[in-house]
Each structure stands twice: as C-alpha cells, then as structure tokens.
C-alpha cells in the first residue's frame, strides 16, 4: 500500500502578490523496508484551492506508472479535493465542466489534469484527514507546503 499525504496553502489568498505552496509526503513499505519521499513547490499569484489541487496532482504523479495498480490512499485535509474527486467530478464532466448551478467549474484545468491522472490508478481511495491535528503524514505535508512558501524566490 502507498500512502500519499498532500497539503497546499496560500499566504495572502485572494490578494495581489500572494505566495502559494504545496507539499507531498509519500510513504510505503518496499521489500519490508519503510520508504518515504518528500516533495514541495511554490507558485506566485495563486489560491488555496489551486495549491491543494496541485499537491494532489504532484503526489499522484510521483508514483511510478507500474505501481499505480497497487492500493493507494490519498490523504488530504481539503474538503474541496475530497468532495471534488469523490462526489462532484463525474457530474461536472457530464455537464461539460459546469456545476449544478450551471456555472463554469473553478480551476477546471487543474481538475482535468487530476482527473486524467486518477484514471491511471486502479485502486485509489481519497480520504479526508483533520488538518493541523495529530496525523504525522498530514503534518509533514503541511510543513513542506509552508517551507515552500518560506523559501519562495530564495535559493536553498
């Protein structure tokens, strides 16, 4: 089983000059040995939801195609991502990327990328976890997203 913890955030969400960051913490057991991987990145002029989607995209892309048949659980503290993948996505597609209120789906391009990636998995679960709680993987992903925002525009 592969566990993917994702988190995204945006400092100054909705304001000019904001800073967004995303973080991913992957965990699995390979030949009896625990293996982890950490990823992060930042984007200027973004939103919280875009960073949450980007984290999910990057986390799922980090899994090699030949491992996508294994059980994979994507954990996120974003209800937007969980409900989007588990409840809304099929309806949006059936309505030509429109919401139930006939409005265009926000972040359509990111949802389309995520949808394409999700289709390459045969056993994927998307699970909500409480943010800023006692979940080690979620805390790691949150720390990585914040680190990305901290170093934005600076060399490491």
C-alpha positions as a Markdown table, in Angstrom:
| # | Residue | x | y | z |
|---|---|---|---|---|
| 1 | Unk | 0.0 | 0.0 | 0.0 |
| 2 | Unk | 1.1 | 3.5 | -0.8 |
| 3 | Unk | 0.1 | 6.5 | 1.3 |
| 4 | Unk | 0.1 | 10.0 | -0.2 |
| 5 | Unk | -0.4 | 12.9 | 2.1 |
| 6 | Unk | -0.9 | 16.3 | 0.4 |
| 7 | Unk | -1.4 | 19.9 | 1.5 |
| 8 | Unk | -1.5 | 23.3 | -0.1 |
| 9 | Unk | -1.8 | 26.8 | 1.1 |
| 10 | Unk | -1.6 | 30.4 | 0.1 |
| 11 | Unk | -0.4 | 33.3 | 2.1 |
| 12 | Unk | -2.5 | 36.3 | 1.2 |
| 13 | Unk | -5.1 | 34.2 | -0.6 |
| 14 | Unk | -7.1 | 36.5 | -3.0 |
| 15 | Unk | -4.6 | 39.4 | -2.7 |
| 16 | Unk | -2.0 | 40.6 | -5.2 |
| 17 | Unk | 1.5 | 39.3 | -4.6 |
| 18 | Unk | 0.4 | 36.2 | -2.7 |
| 19 | Unk | 2.6 | 33.2 | -2.2 |
| 20 | Unk | 1.3 | 29.7 | -2.5 |
| 21 | Unk | 3.0 | 26.4 | -1.6 |
| 22 | Unk | 2.2 | 22.7 | -1.8 |
| 23 | Unk | 3.7 | 19.7 | 0.0 |
| 24 | Unk | 3.6 | 16.0 | -0.5 |
| 25 | Unk | 4.7 | 13.2 | 1.8 |
| 26 | Unk | 4.7 | 9.7 | 0.4 |
| 27 | Unk | 5.1 | 6.5 | 2.5 |
| 28 | Unk | 5.2 | 2.8 | 1.6 |
| 29 | Unk | 6.9 | -0.4 | 2.5 |
| 30 | Unk | 9.2 | -1.9 | -0.2 |
| 31 | Unk | 10.7 | -5.3 | 0.4 |
| 32 | Unk | 10.0 | -5.0 | 4.1 |
| 33 | Unk | 11.7 | -1.6 | 4.3 |
| 34 | Unk | 9.8 | 1.7 | 5.0 |
| 35 | Unk | 10.4 | 4.2 | 2.2 |
| 36 | Unk | 9.3 | 7.9 | 2.2 |
| 37 | Unk | 9.6 | 10.7 | -0.3 |
| 38 | Unk | 9.0 | 14.4 | 0.2 |
| 39 | Unk | 8.1 | 16.9 | -2.5 |
| 40 | Unk | 7.2 | 20.6 | -2.4 |
| 41 | Unk | 6.9 | 23.6 | -4.6 |
| 42 | Unk | 5.5 | 27.2 | -4.8 |
| 43 | Unk | 3.5 | 29.3 | -7.1 |
| 44 | Unk | 3.0 | 33.1 | -7.2 |
| 45 | Unk | -0.4 | 34.6 | -7.7 |
| 46 | Unk | -2.5 | 31.5 | -6.8 |
| 47 | Unk | -5.2 | 30.4 | -4.4 |
| 48 | Unk | -5.5 | 27.9 | -1.6 |
| 49 | Unk | -7.6 | 25.6 | -3.7 |
| 50 | Unk | -5.2 | 25.7 | -6.6 |
| 51 | Unk | -2.4 | 24.7 | -4.2 |
| 52 | Unk | -4.5 | 21.8 | -2.8 |
| 53 | Unk | -5.1 | 20.5 | -6.3 |
| 54 | Unk | -1.5 | 20.9 | -7.3 |
| 55 | Unk | -0.4 | 19.0 | -4.2 |
| 56 | Unk | -2.8 | 16.1 | -5.2 |
| 57 | Unk | -1.5 | 16.2 | -8.8 |
| 58 | Unk | 2.1 | 16.2 | -7.8 |
| 59 | Unk | 1.6 | 13.5 | -5.2 |
| 60 | Unk | -0.1 | 11.1 | -7.6 |
| 61 | Unk | 2.4 | 11.9 | -10.4 |
| 62 | Unk | 5.2 | 10.9 | -8.1 |
| 63 | Unk | 4.1 | 7.3 | -8.1 |
| 64 | Unk | 5.6 | 5.4 | -11.0 |
| 65 | Unk | 3.1 | 4.1 | -13.5 |
| 66 | Unk | 4.0 | 0.5 | -12.9 |
| 67 | Unk | 2.9 | 1.0 | -9.2 |
| 68 | Unk | -0.4 | 2.5 | -9.9 |
| 69 | Unk | -2.2 | -0.9 | -9.8 |
| 70 | Unk | -1.3 | -1.1 | -6.1 |
| 71 | Unk | -3.6 | 0.1 | -3.3 |
| 72 | Unk | -3.0 | 3.9 | -3.0 |
| 73 | Unk | -4.6 | 6.2 | -0.5 |
| 74 | Unk | -4.5 | 9.9 | -1.0 |
| 75 | Unk | -5.0 | 11.8 | 2.3 |
| 76 | Unk | -5.8 | 15.5 | 2.3 |
| 77 | Unk | -7.3 | 18.0 | 4.7 |
| 78 | Unk | -9.0 | 19.7 | 1.8 |
| 79 | Unk | -12.7 | 19.0 | 1.6 |
| 80 | Unk | -12.6 | 20.7 | -1.8 |
| 81 | Unk | -10.3 | 17.9 | -3.2 |
| 82 | Unk | -12.1 | 15.1 | -1.4 |
| 83 | Unk | -15.6 | 16.1 | -2.4 |
| 84 | Unk | -14.4 | 17.0 | -5.9 |
| 85 | Unk | -12.9 | 13.6 | -6.5 |
| 86 | Unk | -15.4 | 11.5 | -4.6 |
| 87 | Unk | -18.7 | 13.4 | -5.4 |
| 88 | Unk | -18.6 | 16.2 | -8.0 |
| 89 | Unk | -16.1 | 15.2 | -10.7 |
| 90 | Unk | -18.4 | 12.8 | -12.7 |
| 91 | Unk | -21.3 | 15.3 | -12.6 |
| 92 | Unk | -19.0 | 18.1 | -13.8 |
| 93 | Unk | -17.8 | 16.1 | -16.7 |
| 94 | Unk | -21.4 | 15.0 | -17.6 |
| 95 | Unk | -22.4 | 18.7 | -17.7 |
| 96 | Unk | -19.4 | 19.7 | -19.8 |
| 97 | Unk | -17.5 | 21.1 | -16.8 |
| 98 | Unk | -20.4 | 23.1 | -15.3 |
| 99 | Unk | -21.6 | 23.0 | -11.8 |
| 100 | Unk | -25.1 | 22.1 | -10.7 |
| 101 | Unk | -25.8 | 25.8 | -10.8 |
| 102 | Unk | -24.7 | 25.8 | -14.5 |
| 103 | Unk | -21.6 | 27.9 | -13.6 |
| 104 | Unk | -18.2 | 27.0 | -15.1 |
| 105 | Unk | -16.2 | 24.8 | -12.7 |
| 106 | Unk | -13.4 | 26.8 | -11.0 |
| 107 | Unk | -9.9 | 25.6 | -11.6 |
| 108 | Unk | -11.2 | 23.5 | -14.5 |
| 109 | Unk | -7.7 | 23.0 | -16.0 |
| 110 | Unk | -6.3 | 21.6 | -12.7 |
| 111 | Unk | -9.4 | 19.3 | -12.3 |
| 112 | Unk | -8.9 | 18.0 | -15.8 |
| 113 | Unk | -5.3 | 17.1 | -15.1 |
| 114 | Unk | -6.2 | 15.5 | -11.8 |
| 115 | Unk | -9.0 | 13.5 | -13.5 |
| 116 | Unk | -6.6 | 12.2 | -16.1 |
| 117 | Unk | -4.1 | 11.1 | -13.5 |
| 118 | Unk | -6.7 | 9.5 | -11.3 |
| 119 | Unk | -7.9 | 7.4 | -14.2 |
| 120 | Unk | -4.4 | 5.8 | -14.4 |
| 121 | Unk | -5.0 | 4.3 | -11.0 |
| 122 | Unk | -6.8 | 1.0 | -10.4 |
| 123 | Unk | -7.2 | 1.1 | -6.6 |
| 124 | Unk | -7.2 | 4.7 | -5.4 |
| 125 | Unk | -9.0 | 5.9 | -2.3 |
| 126 | Unk | -9.3 | 9.6 | -1.4 |
| 127 | Unk | -9.6 | 10.3 | 2.3 |
| 128 | Unk | -10.1 | 13.4 | 4.3 |
| 129 | Unk | -8.0 | 14.0 | 7.4 |
| 130 | Unk | -8.2 | 16.7 | 10.0 |
| 131 | Unk | -5.7 | 19.4 | 9.3 |
| 132 | Unk | -3.3 | 20.6 | 12.0 |
| 133 | Unk | -4.0 | 17.5 | 14.1 |
| 134 | Unk | -2.1 | 14.5 | 15.2 |
| 135 | Unk | -1.7 | 12.9 | 11.7 |
| 136 | Unk | 2.0 | 12.6 | 11.1 |
| 137 | Unk | 1.7 | 12.5 | 7.3 |
| 138 | Unk | -0.6 | 15.5 | 7.1 |
| 139 | Unk | 1.7 | 17.5 | 9.4 |
| 140 | Unk | 4.7 | 16.6 | 7.2 |
| 141 | Unk | 2.8 | 17.7 | 4.0 |
| 142 | Unk | 1.7 | 20.9 | 5.8 |
| 143 | Unk | 5.3 | 21.6 | 6.9 |
| 144 | Unk | 6.6 | 21.1 | 3.3 |
| 145 | Unk | 3.9 | 23.5 | 1.9 |
| 146 | Unk | 4.9 | 26.1 | 4.4 |
| 147 | Unk | 8.6 | 25.6 | 3.7 |
| 148 | Unk | 7.9 | 26.2 | 0.1 |
| 149 | Unk | 6.2 | 29.5 | 0.9 |
| 150 | Unk | 9.0 | 30.4 | 3.2 |
| 151 | Unk | 11.8 | 30.0 | 0.6 |
| 152 | Unk | 9.8 | 31.3 | -2.3 |
| 153 | Unk | 12.1 | 33.3 | -4.6 |
| 154 | Unk | 15.1 | 32.4 | -2.4 |
| 155 | Unk | 17.9 | 29.9 | -3.1 |
| 156 | Unk | 18.2 | 26.9 | -0.8 |
